[in-house]
Amino acid sequence: MMPLNDLLQNRRSTRRFRPNAPIARAELNALISQANRAPSSNNAQPWRIMVLTDPTLRQRLLPEAYGQEQIITASAVLVLLGDRAAYREPNLRRIHQQEFTDGCFDANVRDFLIQAAVQFYQPFDETDTQRSLALDCGLWAMAFMLAAEAAGWQTVPMSGYRRDGLRRVLNLSERYLDVMLIALGKGTERGHRTLRQDAAAVSAWDGLPQ
């Protein structure tokens, strides 16, 4: 297993993939399950993933993604969606009940967590909901890309697409917020090196960063 620091240092966004390098469904499901360990608000786990492998569907999606070739050449394209229904009582109750059944905590804690979560999301408007979904799904996305890198796959997150066109092609209902695409495959060339700022450039102790 590659150390976390090496994963963070070595991962690069890959945009050129080897065609005809399929990923087995079981392996991709394992990567998704690993990423599901990501934290989320109230453990609501609102991420939902559409896995696109069908060439015809991806060809239809290509113009909506401004012709970016990885839509076609990647082994799979993941459409990361935020599920608005995840912040509602049925899902919150289901998750905390499962945790109780699995012995994570007792009934008093279960009931407290359900009530607290329901009350937390109750005043959310659409802006609040979108912000929280984007945050939770962003945590999942990073976990997934690191898991993929550790398993020898390359990825690139994609926000460059026409939202209306993507939603039309995929027939997405209003229940789901489209957050991003993630292309995954075997890179034919490594992404170019980029620089990251150190802690001193982006943080400050007991005050605002400059």
Buried (B, 14 or more C-beta within 10 A) or exposed (E): EBEEEEBEEEBBBBBBBBEEBEBEEEBBEEBBEBBBEBEBBBBBBBBBBBBBBEEEBBEBBBEBBEEBBBBBBBBBBBBBBBBBEBBBBEBBBEBBEEBBEEEEEEEEEBEEBBBEBBEBBEEBEEEEBBEBBBBBBBBBBBBBBBBBBBBEBBBBBBEEBBEEBBBEBBEBEEEBBBBBBBBBBBBBEEBEEEEEEEEEEEEEEEEEEE
